[in-house]
């Protein structure tokens, strides 16, 4: 009897369960311990950027001229000079902390009712957030009890600390919300505590091992702080899903009267194989992010590849070993009122059957209706606007950091983060270079002669991200800087918050095309090799594109236009975070394969056992309905948790992925897939001439119907 790779792995694990179980635990412990001791290396500002702004930051980093972290404190009062006493006390308090290196005298506003205090933190800028707490306390203490005086602080160190604390709190919130949610859904799906705990335990151990391996990898490929959140999101979702598919098939076969060994072998040969194919597809799709040219996406790709690979390995090795060891004890801890499925009634899916009957009765009408619904949801995406969301949009107008930023920029435009021109020359004191530098306000020019580098601060009008600021940046880059340094022999690059955002977005637009081509090609080829059918491969790609387009449309409708935003506890911000469209595209192309491979494999299995096309479709959809529904509910719940976090980018990611998975598991899998396959008929299974010499991969197990003689297979070649 020929067995596929997943079946061989599963059977080996069942017969060597101690080796598989203890080997898995040892691997998880070692990976987590070694990674934890090695620590994580985060990317630098230049590594996270693109274009001229990244080149400017790289010059400063290589010259060790990043400079100290700068903090700004705005002291305002209702009367002219009313801020002076508070400012004097505040400066003394800040200097008394011993954490500041230099404090400038207060800079009064034009009306004399406000003053801006600027000071520098001691030590390296990237470590200042760890030492800024005493300074924050000193500023708060100086402001207490001062009636009619307001104090607002903003700077690199205080902003980094606030953001790091926020991300840590949000990650804990996501972890302690998503895990109980997944466990609760699995309890309902299986009706037993042990069966529900297995997928969650395997997913969490896979995440733990992935954390350790990613920490080690970060010493070569530096990471963005939110990468671990993305990895946890993906690891929990796919880890639970893979185990759910495997466990559900094993339980169905036991319910149909198979003995424990046969049920496990069938689950390994069918769901185990689907997990392998799905995991490979997800990994290859994620690899497409390496073509973006941005280190942020390379980190996302590496994190998701690691956690998906580990989840696949756990699902096809330690899970069958645990099932072999537990036997029927996997149903221990049965939950009252959740009635156990009677033997002889595996799969089923009463609701799925009710939906399928009209879909298969009128497949043309169903296909048109489903397509029109998805296109209607996708329509708002035509006007999608992307940008790196600024402070107010990212955290909301009422956040303390946003309020401070708005107050300071309103009173002193360009203060917190002006544009910066970084000039590099072979000889910074050469006459042509000095002449070029003389064209700028000398109070804002800093020359580092030992490094042959100069920095020029150029305040931008507007709020730092609006039309006025963008026009001023364009003028600076395209006219002012080229004109000043044209014949100087120096190299000048413009950076700053707005410049970095513009460059990053432009790089993303250039990178999305090769990524899109790569993942569509990979999806097509994997499905072609898996099912030996170019029709299945093409429909897979097209259905994925519909899911992605619908997700884009919902994201734009909610977060850009504000349609229904209040129902989700958010608000319109007028744009989508610039990195999200590419990220959502890759993730959805990968994750949709979970359902697609699982469902189509079951349809092909029924087809290979002798069912005609429509009967095979009905059989495959009904038998997989429970597992797909459970997996989709878990994914939607996990992604929705991220939609409740503070950062707007996390909200957009969570809502976009949750909606896409929901549509993919309902409209696509329950309506579009069966209706399209019904319309195509036997053309679904046509094999290209070039693939006819390849082995015909089994989609079932020869022992799946031991009481019945083998039926003649339908021809699968054109």
C-alpha positions in Angstrom: 0.0 0.0 0.0 1.5 3.3 -1.1 1.6 6.0 1.5 2.3 9.7 1.1 5.0 11.5 3.1 2.5 12.8 5.7 1.2 9.3 6.3 4.7 7.9 6.7 5.6 10.6 9.2 2.4 10.1 11.2 2.7 6.4 11.4 6.3 6.6 12.5 5.4 9.1 15.2 2.6 6.9 16.4 5.0 3.9 16.7 7.7 6.1 18.3 5.5 8.4 20.3 8.0 8.8 23.2 10.7 9.9 20.8 8.3 12.3 19.0 6.8 13.8 22.2 9.9 14.2 24.2 11.9 15.3 21.1 9.4 18.0 20.5 9.5 19.2 24.1 13.3 19.2 24.1 13.4 21.2 20.9 10.9 23.8 22.2 12.8 24.2 25.5 16.2 24.5 23.9 15.0 26.9 21.2 13.3 29.2 23.7 16.3 29.1 26.1 19.0 29.7 23.6 17.0 32.4 21.9 16.2 34.1 25.2 19.8 34.1 26.3 20.9 35.5 22.9 18.5 38.4 23.0 16.9 40.3 20.1 18.5 42.8 17.8 16.2 45.5 16.5 16.7 47.3 13.2 18.2 50.7 13.1 16.4 53.7 11.7 18.3 53.6 8.4 17.6 49.8 8.0 13.9 50.5 8.4 13.9 53.3 5.8 14.4 53.6 2.1 15.6 56.1 -0.5 17.5 59.3 0.3 16.3 59.5 3.9 17.8 56.1 4.7 21.1 57.1 3.0 21.2 60.2 5.2 20.5 58.2 8.4 23.1 55.6 7.3 25.8 58.3 7.0 25.0 59.5 10.6 25.1 56.0 12.0 28.3 55.0 10.3 29.9 58.3 11.4 28.6 57.8 14.9 26.8 61.1 14.6 23.2 60.1 15.4 23.4 62.6 18.2 21.7 62.4 21.6 18.0 62.1 22.0 16.4 65.5 22.2 13.4 66.3 24.4 11.1 69.4 24.0 8.9 70.8 26.7 6.3 73.4 26.0 5.3 75.6 28.9 2.2 77.8 28.2 0.2 80.3 30.3 -2.7 82.7 29.8 -0.6 85.8 30.2 2.7 87.1 28.8 5.6 85.8 30.8 3.4 83.7 33.0 5.4 80.6 32.2 8.7 81.8 33.6 8.6 80.5 37.1 7.4 77.1 36.0 10.1 77.0 33.3 12.9 77.9 35.8 11.8 75.2 38.3 11.4 72.7 35.5 14.9 73.2 34.2 16.3 72.8 37.6 14.4 69.6 38.2 15.4 68.1 34.9 19.1 68.9 35.4 18.9 67.5 38.9 18.1 64.0 37.5 21.6 63.7 36.1 20.2 62.3 32.9 20.5 65.4 30.8 23.6 66.6 29.0 22.6 70.1 27.7 19.6 72.4 28.3 18.9 75.4 26.2 17.4 78.6 27.6 13.6 78.8 27.1 12.6 80.1 23.6 9.5 82.4 23.9 6.7 82.5 21.4 5.8 85.6 19.5 3.1 86.6 21.9 5.2 85.8 25.0 2.6 83.4 26.4 4.5 80.2 25.7 8.1 79.0 25.8 9.8 76.0 24.4 12.6 74.3 26.4 15.0 72.0 24.6 17.4 69.6 26.3 19.4 66.6 25.3 19.6 63.2 27.1 22.9 61.7 28.1 24.3 58.6 26.4 23.3 56.9 23.1 20.0 57.9 21.6 18.7 54.4 21.2 19.1 53.7 24.9 17.6 57.0 26.1 14.1 55.6 26.5 15.4 53.3 29.2 16.7 56.3 31.2 14.0 58.9 30.6 11.6 58.0 33.4 13.2 60.2 36.0 13.1 63.1 33.6 9.4 62.5 32.9 8.7 62.5 36.6 10.6 65.7 37.1 8.6 67.5 34.4 5.3 66.2 35.8 6.4 67.3 39.3 7.3 70.8 38.1 3.9 71.2 36.5 1.8 70.1 39.5 0.0 72.8 41.3 0.7 75.5 38.7 -2.7 77.0 38.1 -3.2 78.5 34.6 0.0 76.8 33.3 0.1 73.9 31.0 3.2 71.7 30.4 3.6 69.3 27.4 6.6 67.1 26.7 7.6 65.4 23.5 10.9 63.9 22.3 12.7 60.9 21.0 13.2 59.3 24.4 9.8 60.0 25.8 8.0 58.9 22.6 10.0 55.7 22.4 9.3 54.8 26.0 5.6 55.5 25.6 5.5 53.4 22.4 7.4 50.5 23.9 5.1 50.4 26.9 2.1 50.6 24.7 3.3 47.7 22.5 4.1 45.6 25.5 0.7 46.2 27.0 -1.1 45.5 23.7 0.9 42.3 23.1 -0.1 41.0 26.6 -3.7 42.0 26.0 -3.7 40.2 22.6 -2.0 37.1 24.1 -4.3 36.8 27.1 -7.4 37.4 25.0 -6.7 35.4 21.9 -5.7 32.2 23.7 -8.8 31.8 25.9 -11.0 32.7 22.9 -9.4 29.9 20.8 -9.7 27.5 23.7 -13.4 28.3 24.1 -14.1 27.9 20.4 -12.4 24.5 20.4 -14.3 23.4 23.4 -17.5 24.1 21.5 -16.1 22.4 18.4 -15.0 19.2 20.1 -17.0 19.2 23.3 -14.1 17.9 25.3 -11.3 19.6 27.3 -8.4 17.4 26.2 -9.3 17.6 22.5 -9.6 21.4 22.8 -6.3 21.8 24.7 -4.2 19.9 22.2 -4.3 22.4 19.3 -3.8 25.4 21.7 -0.9 23.7 23.5 0.8 22.8 20.2 0.3 26.3 18.8 1.7 27.9 21.9 4.7 25.6 22.0 5.3 26.3 18.4 5.2 30.1 19.1 7.6 29.6 22.0 10.2 27.8 19.8 9.7 30.3 17.0 10.4 33.2 19.5 13.8 31.6 20.3 14.8 30.9 16.8 13.7 34.3 15.6 15.8 35.9 18.4 18.8 34.0 17.1 18.1 35.0 13.5 17.7 38.7 14.5 21.5 38.9 14.9 21.7 38.5 11.1 18.4 40.1 10.0 17.4 42.9 12.4 13.8 43.1 13.4 11.1 45.7 13.8 9.5 45.8 17.3 6.0 44.6 16.1 7.5 41.5 14.3 6.9 39.3 17.4 3.2 40.4 17.5 2.8 39.4 13.8 4.5 36.1 14.5 2.2 35.3 17.5 -0.8 36.2 15.4 0.2 33.9 12.6 1.5 31.1 14.8 -1.6 30.9 16.9 -3.9 31.0 13.9 -2.2 28.4 11.7 -1.0 26.2 14.6 -4.5 25.8 15.9 -5.9 25.4 12.4 -3.5 22.7 11.3 -4.1 20.7 14.5 -7.8 21.2 14.2 -7.9 19.8 10.6 -5.9 16.7 11.7 -7.7 16.1 14.9 -11.2 16.6 13.3 -10.5 14.0 10.6 -9.3 11.5 13.2 -12.4 12.1 15.3 -14.6 11.7 12.2 -13.1 8.4 11.3 -13.5 7.1 14.8 -17.1 8.3 14.7 -17.5 6.3 11.5 -16.5 3.1 13.3 -12.8 2.8 12.4 -10.4 1.4 15.0 -7.9 3.9 16.5 -5.0 2.8 14.3 -6.9 3.0 11.0 -8.5 6.4 12.0 -5.1 7.8 12.7 -3.6 6.4 9.5 -6.4 8.0 7.4 -6.0 11.3 9.2 -2.3 11.3 8.5 -2.7 10.4 4.9 -5.4 13.0 4.2 -5.4 15.9 6.6 -1.7 15.5 7.3 -1.0 15.8 3.6 -3.3 18.8 3.4 -1.3 20.4 6.3 2.0 19.8 4.5 0.8 21.3 1.2 -0.9 24.2 2.9 2.2 24.9 5.1 4.5 24.8 2.1 2.2 27.2 0.2 2.1 29.6 3.1 5.9 29.5 3.5 6.5 30.1 -0.2 3.9 32.9 -0.2 5.6 34.6 2.8 9.0 34.3 1.0 7.6 36.7 -1.5 8.0 39.5 1.0 11.8 39.2 0.6 11.3 40.8 -2.9 9.8 44.0 -1.4 13.3 45.4 -0.8 12.4 46.5 2.7 13.9 45.0 5.9 10.5 45.4 7.7 8.9 42.8 5.3 12.0 40.6 5.3 11.6 40.4 9.1 7.8 39.7 8.8 8.6 37.0 6.2 11.3 35.3 8.3 9.1 35.4 11.4 6.1 33.8 9.7 8.1 31.3 7.8 9.7 30.1 11.1 6.5 29.8 13.0 4.5 28.2 10.2 7.3 25.6 9.6 7.4 24.7 13.2 3.6 24.5 13.4 3.6 22.1 10.4 6.3 19.9 11.9 4.4 19.8 15.2 1.1 18.9 13.5 2.4 16.0 11.5 4.8 14.6 14.2 3.9 15.2 17.8 0.1 15.4 17.2 -0.2 11.9 15.8 2.1 10.7 18.6 -0.2 12.3 21.2 -3.3 10.9 19.6 -1.8 7.4 19.5 -1.0 7.7 23.2 -4.3 9.2 24.3 -6.6 7.0 22.2 -10.2 7.6 23.1 -9.0 9.6 26.2 -8.7 12.6 23.8 -12.5 12.9 24.5 -11.8 13.2 28.3 -13.3 16.1 30.1 -16.5 16.2 28.1 -18.4 19.5 28.5 -22.0 19.1 29.6 -24.7 20.0 27.0 -22.3 19.6 24.1 -23.6 16.2 22.9 -21.1 13.8 21.5 -21.5 13.0 17.8 -23.0 9.5 17.3 -20.9 6.9 15.6 -21.6 6.5 11.9 -22.2 10.2 11.4 -18.8 11.7 10.6 -18.6 15.2 9.2 -22.0 16.0 8.0 -22.6 19.7 8.2 -26.4 20.2 8.2 -26.0 24.0 7.6 -23.5 23.3 4.9 -25.9 20.9 3.2 -28.7 23.5 3.4 -26.5 26.1 1.7 -25.1 23.7 -0.9 -28.4 22.5 -2.2 -29.5 25.8 -3.9 -25.8 26.5 -4.9 -25.4 23.3 -6.7 -29.0 23.5 -8.1 -28.3 26.8 -9.7 -24.5 27.1 -9.9 -24.5 29.9 -12.6 -26.7 32.2 -10.5 -24.8 31.4 -7.3 -21.4 32.1 -9.0 -22.7 35.5 -10.4 -24.3 36.5 -7.0 -21.2 35.6 -5.0 -18.8 37.4 -7.4 -21.0 40.5 -7.4 -21.1 40.5 -3.6 -17.3 40.3 -3.4 -16.8 42.9 -6.1 -19.2 45.3 -4.3 -17.2 44.9 -1.1 -14.0 45.4 -3.1 -15.2 48.6 -4.8 -14.0 51.1 -2.2 -10.5 49.8 -2.7 -10.3 51.7 -6.0 -9.8 54.9 -4.1 -7.3 53.5 -1.5 -4.8 56.1 -0.1 -1.8 54.8 1.8 0.7 56.6 4.0 2.8 56.1 7.1 0.3 57.2 9.7 1.4 60.1 11.8 1.0 60.4 15.6 -2.6 61.7 15.6 -3.8 59.1 13.1 -1.9 56.2 14.7 -2.9 56.8 18.3 -5.9 59.1 18.2 -6.2 62.8 18.9 -6.7 62.3 22.6 -3.5 60.3 23.3 -1.1 62.2 25.6 1.8 62.0 23.1 -0.5 63.2 20.3 -1.7 66.2 22.3 1.9 67.2 23.2 3.0 66.9 19.6 0.1 69.0 18.3 0.6 71.7 20.9 4.4 72.0 20.2 4.0 71.9 16.4 1.2 74.4 16.6 3.2 76.9 18.6 6.6 76.2 17.1 6.2 74.7 13.6 8.9 72.3 12.6 10.1 72.0 16.2 9.7 68.4 17.1 11.0 66.9 13.8 12.1 69.4 11.1 13.5 68.2 7.8 17.3 67.4 8.0 19.8 67.7 5.3 22.8 65.4 5.8 25.9 66.4 3.8 28.9 64.1 3.2 32.1 65.3 1.5 35.6 64.2 1.1 36.6 67.5 2.7 33.8 69.3 4.5 36.0 72.4 4.7 36.6 72.7 1.0 35.6 76.1 -0.4 32.7 74.8 -2.6 31.2 72.9 0.3 31.5 75.9 2.6 29.8 78.1 0.0 27.0 75.6 -0.3 26.5 75.5 3.5 26.5 79.3 3.7 23.2 79.3 1.7 21.4 78.1 4.8 20.6 79.6 8.2 23.9 79.2 10.1 22.1 78.7 13.4 20.8 75.5 12.0 24.0 74.2 10.4 26.2 71.8 12.4 29.6 70.8 10.9 31.4 67.6 12.1 34.8 68.3 10.7 36.4 65.1 12.0 33.8 63.1 10.1 33.5 65.4 7.1 29.8 65.5 7.6 27.4 68.4 8.1 23.7 68.5 9.3 21.2 71.3 8.4 17.8 71.6 10.1 15.1 73.0 7.9 11.7 73.6 9.6 8.8 72.7 7.4 5.5 74.7 7.4 2.3 72.9 8.1 1.7 70.1 10.7 4.5 67.9 9.4 2.4 65.7 7.2 -0.2 67.9 5.4 -0.1 69.3 1.9 1.9 72.4 2.9 4.6 70.2 4.5 4.8 67.8 1.5 5.1 70.7 -0.9 7.9 72.2 1.1 9.7 68.9 1.3 9.4 68.5 -2.5 10.7 72.1 -3.0 13.6 71.3 -0.7 14.6 68.1 -2.4 14.0 69.0 -6.0 15.2 72.6 -6.1 16.8 74.0 -2.9 19.3 71.2 -2.1 20.3 70.4 -5.8 20.8 74.1 -6.5 23.0 74.6 -3.4 25.2 71.5 -3.7 25.3 71.1 -7.5 29.0 72.1 -8.0 30.3 71.4 -4.5 31.3 67.8 -4.9 29.4 66.9 -1.7 26.6 64.4 -1.4 23.4 65.8 0.3 20.4 63.8 1.3 17.2 65.0 3.0 15.7 63.0 5.9 13.2 63.6 8.7 9.9 62.1 9.6 8.0 63.2 6.6 10.9 62.4 4.2 11.1 58.9 5.7 7.4 58.4 5.2 7.5 59.5 1.6 10.5 57.4 0.7 9.1 54.3 2.5 5.7 54.6 0.7 7.4 55.0 -2.7 9.6 51.9 -2.1 6.5 50.0 -1.2 4.7 50.9 -4.5 7.8 49.7 -6.4 8.0 46.4 -4.4 4.3 45.3 -4.5 4.5 44.3 -8.2 7.3 41.7 -8.0 5.8 40.4 -4.7 2.3 40.0 -6.3 3.8 38.2 -9.4 5.8 35.9 -7.2 3.0 34.8 -4.9 0.4 34.3 -7.7 2.9 32.2 -9.6 3.8 30.2 -6.5 0.1 29.6 -5.7 -0.6 28.5 -9.2 2.4 26.1 -9.4 1.8 24.5 -6.0 -1.9 23.9 -6.7 -1.0 22.6 -10.2 1.5 20.1 -8.8 -0.7 19.1 -6.0 -3.9 18.5 -8.0 -2.4 18.0 -11.5 -5.1 20.4 -12.8 -4.5 23.8 -14.3 -8.2 24.6 -13.9 -8.0 24.1 -10.1 -4.8 26.2 -10.1 -6.3 29.1 -12.0 -9.5 29.1 -9.9 -7.5 29.1 -6.7 -5.6 32.2 -7.8 -8.8 34.0 -8.9 -10.7 33.2 -5.7 -7.7 34.4 -3.6 -7.6 37.7 -5.5 -11.3 38.2 -4.8 -10.7 37.6 -1.1 -7.8 40.1 -1.1 -9.8 42.7 -3.0 -12.8 42.4 -0.7 -10.5 42.8 2.3 -9.0 45.9 0.8 -12.4 47.4 0.1 -13.6 46.8 3.7 -10.4 48.3 5.1 -10.8 51.4 2.9 -14.5 51.7 3.7 -14.0 51.5 7.5 -10.7 53.2 8.1 -10.4 55.6 5.2 -14.0 56.7 4.8 -15.3 55.8 8.3 -18.3 53.7 7.1 -19.3 51.7 10.2 -16.1 52.6 12.0 -18.0 53.5 15.2 -19.5 50.0 15.3 -15.9 48.7 15.5 -14.8 51.1 18.2 -12.6 53.1 15.8 -12.7 56.2 13.6 -11.8 57.2 10.1 -8.2 58.4 9.6 -8.3 59.1 5.9 -5.7 56.5 4.9 -4.4 53.0 5.2 -1.1 52.3 6.9 1.4 52.1 4.0 2.8 48.6 4.7 -0.6 46.9 5.2 -1.8 46.3 1.6 1.4 44.3 0.8 1.3 42.5 4.1 -2.4 41.6 3.8 -1.9 40.4 0.2 0.8 38.0 1.2 -0.8 36.7 4.4 -4.2 36.1 2.8 -2.7 34.3 -0.2 -1.0 32.1 2.2 -3.7 31.5 4.8 -6.5 31.0 2.2 -4.6 27.9 1.2 -5.5 26.3 4.6 -9.1 26.1 3.6 -8.6 25.6 -0.1 -6.2 22.7 0.1 -8.2 21.0 2.8 -11.6 21.3 1.0 -10.4 20.6 -2.5 -8.4 17.6 -1.3 -11.6 16.1 0.3 -13.5 16.8 -3.0 -10.7 15.1 -4.9 -10.8 12.2 -2.5 -14.5 11.6 -3.0 -13.9 11.9 -6.8 -11.1 9.3 -6.7 -13.5 7.0 -4.8 -16.0 7.0 -7.7 -18.3 9.9 -7.0 -19.4 12.1 -9.9 -18.4 15.8 -10.0 -21.4 17.3 -8.2 -21.6 14.5 -5.7 -17.9 14.8 -4.9 -18.3 18.6 -4.4 -21.2 18.1 -2.0 -19.4 15.3 -0.2 -16.2 17.3 0.2 -17.9 20.5 1.3 -20.1 18.8 3.8 -17.4 16.6 5.3 -15.0 19.6 5.8 -17.7 22.1 6.9 -17.2 21.6 10.6 -13.4 21.8 10.5 -13.4 24.8 8.2 -16.0 26.6 10.3 -14.1 26.0 13.5 -10.8 27.1 11.9 -12.4 30.2 10.4 -14.0 31.2 13.7 -10.7 30.8 15.5 -8.8 32.8 12.9 -11.5 35.6 12.9 -11.4 35.7 16.7 -7.6 35.9 16.9 -7.4 38.6 14.2 -10.3 40.5 15.7 -8.4 40.8 19.0 -5.8 42.7 17.1 -8.5 45.0 15.9 -9.1 46.1 19.5 -5.5 47.2 20.2 -4.4 50.8 20.5 -2.4 51.4 17.4 -4.3 52.2 14.2 -2.1 50.0 12.1 -2.9 47.0 14.3 -6.6 47.8 14.2 -6.5 47.9 10.4 -4.5 44.7 10.2 -6.8 42.8 12.6 -10.1 44.0 11.0 -8.8 43.5 7.4 -7.6 39.9 8.1 -10.7 39.0 10.1 -13.1 40.1 7.4 -11.0 38.4 4.7 -11.0 35.1 6.5 -14.7 35.3 7.2 -15.5 36.0 3.6 -13.1 33.3 2.4 -14.6 30.6 4.6 -18.2 31.6 3.8 -18.8 33.3 0.5 -15.7 31.8 -1.3 -15.7 28.2 0.2 -19.5 27.7 0.5 -20.8 29.5 -2.6 -18.1 30.5 -5.1 -15.9 27.4 -5.0 -18.7 24.8 -5.3 -20.6 26.8 -7.9 -17.6 27.3 -10.1 -16.5 23.7 -9.8 -20.0 22.6 -10.6 -20.0 24.8 -13.7 -16.6 23.5 -14.9 -17.5 19.8 -14.4 -14.9 17.3 -15.5 -12.7 20.1 -16.7 -11.7 20.7 -13.1 -9.5 17.6 -13.2 -7.8 18.0 -16.6 -4.1 17.3 -16.4 -1.7 19.2 -18.7 0.3 16.9 -21.0 3.6 18.0 -19.3 2.4 16.8 -15.9 1.0 13.4 -17.0 4.3 11.7 -16.2 4.4 12.9 -12.7 3.1 10.5 -10.0 -0.6 11.0 -9.3 -0.6 12.0 -5.6 -3.1 10.3 -3.4 -5.7 12.5 -1.8 -7.1 9.8 0.4 -6.0 6.5 2.0 -6.6 3.1 0.5 -7.9 2.0 3.9 -10.5 4.7 4.2 -13.3 2.4 3.0 -12.0 -1.1 3.9 -15.4 -2.7 3.7 -16.0 -1.6 0.1 -14.1 -2.8 -3.0 -12.1 -0.2 -4.8 -14.2 1.7 -7.3 -13.0 2.7 -10.8 -11.4 6.1 -10.9 -12.6 8.7 -13.3 -10.2 9.7 -16.0 -8.2 12.8 -15.0 -6.4 13.6 -18.3 -7.6 15.9 -21.0 
